Amino acid sequence: MFGNLRVLKNALRWSIVIGQAILATRVILRLFATSRGVAIAATPAATSAATSAATSAATSHEETSGTLSIVVPVLDEEQRLGPCLDALRFAGELVREILVVDGGSRDATLAIVRTAAARDPRVRLIEAADAPAGWNGKAWNLQTGLCASDPRCRAILMLDADVRPAPGLCRALVAHAETFGLAAFSVATHQRLAGPIDALLHPSMLATLVYRFGMPGTAASSPARVQANGQCFFVARDLLERTDAIAAARDSRCEDVTIARAIALSGTAVGFYEAPGLVSVEMYASWRELLQNWPRSLPMRDRYSRIAAWVGLAEVFALAALPPWMFVTSLFRSNASARARVFRNLQLGLILMRLGTLAGMHRAYDAPGPWYWLSPVSDLPVSALLVASALRRRHSWRGRTLV
């Protein structure tokens, strides 16, 4: 009996080793393939545009003759929208209009928009009707904004209310699109953390994306490989209309990724890039808000993901969440066999890979502090939370049910 139990334990250990080795190979190849990416650069033209915008009235001819429409979907954003609209006043002459699409706010959001519109005539409040059956609120707001936008605008920039754009952002995005021949890409925004607990949780959640999709800086035309961030998403108008990508995301919990995947299905490469010094965001005001909201979309499950979403979660569990605990428990075993050493060394190697990822992610944060370096301790509960979220059929956001 004990002999059979020992054989079973050895078989289980080797199964774990083989499984981790296969998944680690996938992740390492993914990280290597995305390690030589590029970033969106602030151009000299962007700098001069910022200076011009800061010293001239928003009603100038240049400010109203642009070809870019900015769509900002909102719902109860009185705490975050004001600074975003203040920053967009200096977005430059490329911006023709700034459409703030409201999904039924019950706070001071509408008053903030009206105040901004009085200062900048490009700002328009669009009050979206109730979302039709089968549509989630943000996707419906984006669709409403697209339909209400000026058809002369050749590109749409989707921005979240918590985004803080630098004056040169829009010109830099347009220059990046022209330089690399891109019709769709989003920005890995620079993150501001709300406090120590945020610094323990947010990097752990962000690391799950790096493991599953690689690093920012490239474009992909495979739906399984594209990355996207709806906080700052630039898309050519005709492409967005032709692919009907927003409608494809109507019932998605991860609207940004679903939009990117729908575009990629057309054979168009979708990019994901950092933009140092051009855009930052404080996603959530507290760690409680972070836990309540981000895990809803992080599993990246939608109509296009199929088995890939579960494989990605398996990679996170096997390569980031479990190795520290498996390594510690292996130290208490007296077994000094070759199998035990292979097992222990593999766990140590995976821990070092996780720490390397943490070091590489550091540039994504604004002064993350010492708690940032302890964030891997959150990997196991974060991974369990993502699996639970992926299995959950109904979610809520600001009092509204998402199916």
C-alpha positions in Angstrom: 0.0 0.0 0.0 2.7 2.4 1.0 4.7 1.5 -2.1 1.7 2.3 -4.3 1.3 5.7 -2.5 4.9 6.5 -3.1 4.6 5.7 -6.8 1.5 7.9 -7.0 3.3 10.8 -5.3 6.3 10.4 -7.6 4.0 10.3 -10.7 2.2 13.4 -9.5 5.4 15.3 -8.9 6.7 14.4 -12.3 3.4 15.4 -13.9 3.7 18.8 -12.2 7.3 19.2 -13.4 6.5 18.3 -17.0 3.4 20.5 -17.0 5.3 23.5 -15.6 8.1 22.9 -18.0 5.7 23.0 -21.0 3.9 26.1 -19.8 7.2 27.8 -18.9 8.5 27.2 -22.4 5.4 28.8 -23.8 5.7 31.9 -21.6 9.5 32.3 -22.1 9.0 32.1 -25.9 6.2 34.7 -25.6 8.3 37.0 -23.5 11.3 36.7 -25.9 9.1 37.3 -28.9 7.8 40.6 -27.4 11.1 41.7 -25.7 12.2 44.0 -28.6 9.1 46.1 -28.9 8.9 49.8 -29.5 7.2 52.6 -27.6 5.1 55.6 -28.6 7.5 58.6 -28.6 6.7 62.2 -27.9 7.7 64.0 -31.1 9.0 67.5 -31.4 5.8 68.3 -33.2 3.9 67.1 -30.2 5.9 69.4 -27.9 5.2 72.5 -30.0 1.5 71.6 -30.2 1.4 71.4 -26.5 2.9 74.9 -26.2 0.6 76.3 -28.8 -2.5 74.7 -27.2 -1.6 76.0 -23.8 -1.3 79.6 -25.0 -4.2 79.9 -27.5 -8.0 79.7 -27.2 -9.8 76.4 -27.8 -11.9 78.2 -30.3 -9.1 78.8 -32.8 -9.5 77.5 -36.4 -6.7 74.9 -35.9 -8.5 73.4 -32.8 -11.7 72.9 -34.6 -10.4 71.5 -37.9 -8.9 68.3 -36.6 -9.5 64.8 -37.8 -9.6 63.0 -34.5 -12.7 62.3 -32.4 -12.2 61.5 -28.7 -15.0 59.4 -27.1 -15.1 59.3 -23.3 -17.7 56.8 -21.9 -18.8 57.7 -18.4 -21.1 56.6 -15.6 -20.9 58.4 -12.2 -17.4 59.8 -12.8 -17.5 63.0 -10.7 -14.3 62.0 -8.9 -12.2 61.4 -12.0 -13.6 63.1 -15.0 -12.7 66.7 -14.3 -8.9 66.3 -14.5 -9.3 64.3 -17.7 -11.3 67.0 -19.5 -9.0 69.7 -18.1 -6.0 67.9 -19.7 -7.9 67.5 -23.0 -8.2 71.2 -23.4 -4.6 71.2 -24.5 -4.9 68.1 -26.7 -3.9 70.2 -29.8 -5.3 71.0 -33.3 -5.7 67.4 -34.4 -8.8 67.0 -32.1 -12.0 68.1 -33.7 -14.4 67.0 -30.9 -14.5 65.5 -27.4 -17.6 63.5 -26.9 -18.5 62.6 -23.3 -21.1 59.8 -23.5 -23.1 59.4 -20.3 -24.8 56.2 -19.4 -27.2 57.6 -16.8 -25.0 59.2 -14.1 -26.6 60.1 -10.8 -23.8 62.3 -9.5 -22.2 65.5 -10.6 -20.8 64.1 -13.8 -23.1 66.0 -16.1 -22.4 69.3 -14.4 -18.6 68.7 -14.9 -19.2 68.1 -18.6 -21.2 71.2 -19.0 -18.6 73.3 -17.3 -15.9 71.8 -19.5 -18.1 72.5 -22.6 -18.4 76.2 -21.6 -14.6 76.4 -21.7 -13.9 74.3 -24.8 -16.6 74.1 -27.6 -15.1 70.8 -28.7 -16.6 69.1 -25.7 -20.1 67.7 -26.2 -22.3 65.8 -23.8 -24.0 62.8 -25.4 -26.7 61.3 -23.1 -27.0 57.7 -24.2 -30.4 56.0 -24.0 -30.7 52.9 -21.8 -28.6 50.1 -23.2 -30.6 47.6 -25.2 -31.0 44.1 -24.1 -27.8 42.1 -24.5 -25.6 45.2 -24.3 -23.3 46.2 -21.4 -23.2 49.9 -20.5 -19.7 50.8 -21.6 -20.0 49.1 -25.0 -23.3 50.8 -25.6 -21.7 54.2 -24.7 -18.9 53.6 -27.1 -21.3 52.6 -29.9 -23.4 55.7 -29.2 -20.3 57.9 -29.3 -19.1 56.4 -32.6 -22.6 57.0 -34.1 -22.7 60.6 -32.8 -19.1 61.4 -33.9 -18.3 63.7 -36.9 -17.9 61.5 -40.0 -15.1 63.8 -41.1 -13.0 62.4 -38.2 -10.7 59.7 -39.7 -9.8 58.2 -36.3 -11.5 57.6 -33.0 -9.6 57.8 -29.7 -11.5 56.0 -26.9 -10.4 57.3 -23.5 -11.5 56.4 -20.0 -12.4 59.1 -17.5 -9.5 58.2 -15.2 -6.9 58.9 -17.9 -4.6 61.9 -17.6 -3.3 62.7 -21.1 -0.2 64.9 -21.6 -0.7 67.7 -24.2 1.3 65.9 -26.8 -0.5 62.5 -26.6 -2.9 62.9 -29.6 -0.2 64.0 -32.0 2.1 61.3 -30.8 -0.6 58.6 -31.4 -1.2 59.9 -34.9 2.5 60.0 -35.7 2.9 56.5 -34.3 0.0 55.2 -36.5 1.5 56.8 -39.6 5.1 55.7 -38.9 4.2 52.0 -38.3 1.2 51.8 -40.7 -1.2 51.0 -37.8 -5.0 51.3 -37.9 -5.6 50.1 -34.4 -3.6 50.1 -31.2 -3.9 50.9 -27.5 -1.6 52.2 -24.8 -0.2 50.5 -21.8 -0.8 53.5 -19.6 1.6 54.6 -16.8 0.0 53.5 -13.5 -0.4 55.5 -10.2 -1.1 53.4 -7.1 -3.5 54.5 -4.4 -1.6 53.1 -1.5 0.5 50.2 0.0 -2.2 47.5 -0.4 -2.7 48.6 -4.0 1.0 48.2 -4.5 0.7 44.6 -3.3 -2.3 43.7 -5.5 -2.1 45.8 -8.7 1.4 44.5 -9.9 0.3 40.9 -9.2 -2.7 41.4 -11.4 -0.7 43.2 -14.1 1.8 40.3 -14.1 -1.0 37.9 -15.1 -1.3 39.9 -18.3 2.4 39.8 -19.0 2.6 36.1 -18.5 -0.4 35.4 -20.8 0.3 38.0 -23.5 3.9 39.1 -23.3 5.3 42.7 -23.0 4.0 45.8 -24.7 5.6 47.1 -27.9 4.3 44.9 -30.7 1.3 44.4 -33.0 -0.5 41.1 -33.6 -3.2 40.0 -36.1 -4.0 36.7 -34.2 -7.0 37.2 -31.9 -5.4 34.9 -29.4 -2.3 37.1 -29.2 -3.6 40.7 -29.3 -3.4 42.9 -26.2 -5.6 45.9 -25.6 -6.3 48.6 -23.0 -9.6 50.4 -23.3 -8.3 53.3 -21.2 -6.6 54.7 -24.3 -7.5 53.0 -27.6 -6.8 54.5 -31.1 -8.7 53.1 -34.1 -9.2 54.2 -37.6 -12.9 55.1 -38.0 -13.5 53.1 -41.2 -12.0 50.0 -39.6 -14.1 50.3 -36.5 -17.2 50.6 -38.7 -16.3 47.9 -41.2 -15.6 45.3 -38.5 -18.5 46.4 -36.2 -16.0 45.6 -33.4 -17.9 47.5 -30.7 -21.0 45.6 -31.4 -19.0 42.4 -31.1 -18.1 43.5 -27.5 -21.7 44.3 -26.6 -21.9 41.5 -24.0 -18.3 41.2 -23.1 -16.8 41.7 -19.6 -13.5 42.8 -21.3 -14.8 45.2 -24.0 -11.3 46.5 -24.9 -9.8 43.0 -25.6 -13.0 41.9 -27.5 -12.9 44.9 -29.7 -9.2 44.2 -30.5 -9.9 40.6 -31.2 -12.8 41.4 -33.5 -10.5 43.8 -35.4 -7.8 41.2 -35.6 -10.2 38.7 -37.1 -10.3 41.0 -40.2 -6.6 40.4 -40.6 -5.6 43.8 -39.3 -2.7 43.9 -36.8 -3.6 45.5 -33.5 -0.8 47.0 -31.5 -0.1 47.6 -27.8 2.5 50.1 -26.7 3.9 52.0 -23.8 3.9 55.8 -24.1 6.4 57.2 -21.6 5.5 60.6 -20.3 2.4 60.8 -22.5 -0.4 59.3 -20.4 -1.0 58.1 -16.9 -3.9 56.8 -14.9 -5.0 55.9 -11.4 -7.3 53.1 -12.1 -9.0 52.8 -8.7 -9.3 55.0 -5.7 -8.7 52.2 -3.2 -7.7 48.6 -3.0 -11.3 47.6 -2.3 -12.4 49.2 -5.5 -9.5 47.4 -7.3 -10.6 44.0 -6.0 -14.2 44.7 -6.8 -13.7 45.7 -10.4 -10.5 44.6 -12.2 -10.9 40.9 -11.6 -14.1 41.1 -13.6 -12.3 41.6 -16.9 -8.8 40.2 -16.2 -9.7 36.5 -17.1 -10.1 37.8 -20.7 -12.9 35.4 -21.4 -15.2 36.4 -24.3 -16.7 34.9 -27.5 -13.3 34.6 -29.1 -11.1 33.2 -26.2 -12.4 29.6 -26.0 -9.8 27.3 -24.4 -7.0 29.9 -24.6 -8.3 31.9 -21.6 -8.1 28.8 -19.4 -4.7 27.9 -20.7 -3.5 31.4 -19.8 -4.9 31.1 -16.3 -3.2 27.7 -15.9 0.1 29.4 -16.9 -0.4 32.0 -14.2 -1.3 29.4 -11.5 1.5 27.0 -12.4 4.3 29.4 -13.0 3.6 32.3 -10.6 1.2 31.4 -7.9 2.4 27.9 -6.9 6.2 27.8 -7.2 7.0 29.8 -4.0 4.8 27.5 -1.9 6.0 24.4 -3.6 9.7 25.5 -3.1 9.2 26.2 0.6 7.5 22.8 1.2 10.2 21.0 -0.7 12.8 22.4 1.8 11.2 20.5 4.6 11.5 17.1 2.8 14.5 15.0 3.6 14.4 13.4 0.1 17.7 14.2 -1.6 17.0 12.2 -4.8 17.7 13.5 -8.3 13.9 13.9 -8.8 13.6 16.0 -5.7 16.4 18.2 -6.7 15.0 18.7 -10.2 11.6 19.6 -8.7 13.2 22.1 -6.2 15.4 23.7 -8.8 12.5 24.2 -11.2 10.5 25.9 -8.6 13.4 28.2 -7.8 13.9 29.0 -11.5 10.2 29.9 -11.8 10.5 32.2 -8.8 13.5 33.9 -10.4 11.5 34.3 -13.6 8.7 35.9 -11.6 11.1 38.3 -9.9 12.6 39.2 -13.3 9.1 40.0 -14.6 8.5 42.2 -11.6 11.7 44.1 -12.3 10.7 44.6 -15.9 7.3 45.9 -14.9 8.7 48.5 -12.5 8.8 51.2 -15.3 5.0 50.9 -15.7 4.4 52.6 -12.3 4.8 56.0 -10.9 6.8 55.7 -7.6 5.4 52.3 -6.6 7.3 52.2 -3.3 8.8 49.2 -1.4 5.5 47.4 -1.2 5.7 46.8 -4.9 8.6 44.4 -4.5 6.5 42.2 -2.1 3.6 41.9 -4.6 4.4 38.3 -5.6 3.0 37.2 -2.2 -0.4 38.1 -3.7 0.0 35.8 -6.7 -1.8 32.8 -5.2 -4.9 34.7 -4.0 -5.0 36.8 -7.1 -4.9 33.7 -9.3 -7.7 32.1 -7.3 -9.7 35.3 -7.6 -9.3 35.3 -11.4 -10.4 31.7 -11.7 -13.5 32.4 -9.5 -14.3 35.5 -11.7 -14.0 33.4 -14.9 -16.4 30.9 -13.5 -18.9 33.5 -12.3 -21.8 34.1 -14.7 -23.0 37.4 -13.3 -21.0 40.5 -12.2 -22.1 43.9 -11.0 -20.5 47.3 -11.7 -21.8 50.5 -10.0 -25.1 48.9 -9.2 -25.7 47.4 -12.6 -25.7 43.7 -13.4 -23.4 42.4 -16.1 -24.3 39.0 -17.6 
